[in-house]
Amino acid sequence: MKLKKVWLISLVLPLVLGGCSVNSVENQSWDKTFVKSDKVEIKKVSFKNRYGITLVGDLYIPKNASGKLPAVAVSGPFGAVKEQVSGRYAQTIAENGFITLAFDPSYTGESSGEPRHVASPDINTEDFSAAVDFLSNYPNVDAEKIGILGICGFGGFAFNAAAIDTRIKATVTSTMYDMTRVSARGYNDSVDENARYKMKQKLNAQRTIDFKNGNYAQSPGLPNPDQLTDSTPQFMKDYVGYYKSKSRGFHPRSIGSNGGWNTTSSLSLINMPILAYSDEIRTPVLVIHGENAHSRYFSEDAFKKLKGNNKKLMIIPNANHTDLYDNLEKIPFAEIVEFFKKNLK
């Protein structure tokens, strides 16, 4: 089959697998925000989701691996790229015998989709299933042993994917946000119906302006470090400390590091709650959150809705939201690996 190249990657030795491509990146300069492991091989991959958007990811493969291995697809946080948190998680899990795929969601990073910087509860859920499509057809993956891991806002989308996609055999969420809940109700459900109506009026007025101007206004995004004040909420300072620091999490393609989402993206998030059927997830789920995270209630409430005895909630002592992005003393990698080993066997 002749592939139409939606995304041009100047790499060598492409391996074509149906509607996707795989390319070696061993000789490329390291562009991640974490230290490269000598225990894994990394390949740049691309594949399409059900909406025809080409997703780009990094495939982490244990060196000297043989036979078919279990696999895990990883994405998040909301506004991040695969060179940040998801890649760190994927690399570490791959060191322990899994094939892992850290991918950029639609409209972000190296993935395609126009206009840029759009979020969608449906399409971002589909992105996880598209990653499962890819892994299910990868020669070295056991298609019956595929899990997913969602971080921050993509923890919520991971829940939604696990509720609809029965191929997903195990799910982990870390420092989860329900982006539809926080968009519609604000933090701690502080936005009532009247306030939400005013918000919808403002967003729909922006649609009219965007159409007239022929482009899409973007939300302000995170402030720069020199714009922080004593009145800035601590969780916002934590985000800035990660995304804006070149010694920690800054990446030129990351929305969190360099701008904001399209303002009108909030409309679909407000109107389409993603956890409506999460109580129908029949496969194992591990929910991880920091004890001191402002977002902790998202995980706790989502966990309460899960049924059965195949669920576990881990609250990490003295950890805030972004500690679970890159603090290796706080991220419970041993428990994550053990969870996947137990449930993808």
HELIX and SHEET records of a PDB file:
HELIX    1   1 VAL A   85  ALA A   94  1                                  10    
HELIX    2   2 PRO A  121  ASN A  137  1                                  17    
HELIX    3   3 GLY A  153  ILE A  164  1                                  12    
HELIX    4   4 MET A  179  ARG A  185  1                                   7    
HELIX    5   5 TYR A  187  ASP A  189  5                                   3    
HELIX    6   6 GLU A  193  ASN A  213  1                                  21    
HELIX    7   7 PRO A  225  GLN A  227  5                                   3    
HELIX    8   8 GLN A  234  TYR A  243  1                                  10    
HELIX    9   9 ILE A  255  ASN A  258  1                                   4    
HELIX   10  10 THR A  263  SER A  265  5                                   3    
HELIX   11  11 SER A  266  ASN A  271  1                                   6    
HELIX   12  12 SER A  278  GLU A  280  5                                   3    
HELIX   13  13 ARG A  296  LYS A  305  1                                  10    
HELIX   14  14 ASP A  323  ASP A  326  1                                   4    
HELIX   15  15 PHE A  333  ASN A  343  1                                  11    
SHEET    1   A10 VAL A  12  LEU A  17  0                                        
SHEET    2   A10 CYS A  20  SER A  24 -1                                        
SHEET    3   A10 VAL A  40  LYS A  48 -1                                        
SHEET    4   A10 THR A  54  PRO A  62 -1                                        
SHEET    5   A10 ILE A  99  PHE A 103 -1                                        
SHEET    6   A10 LEU A  69  SER A  75  1                                        
SHEET    7   A10 VAL A 141  ILE A 151  1                                        
SHEET    8   A10 ALA A 170  SER A 174  1                                        
SHEET    9   A10 VAL A 285  GLY A 290  1                                        
SHEET   10   A10 LYS A 311  ILE A 316  1                                        
END                                                                             
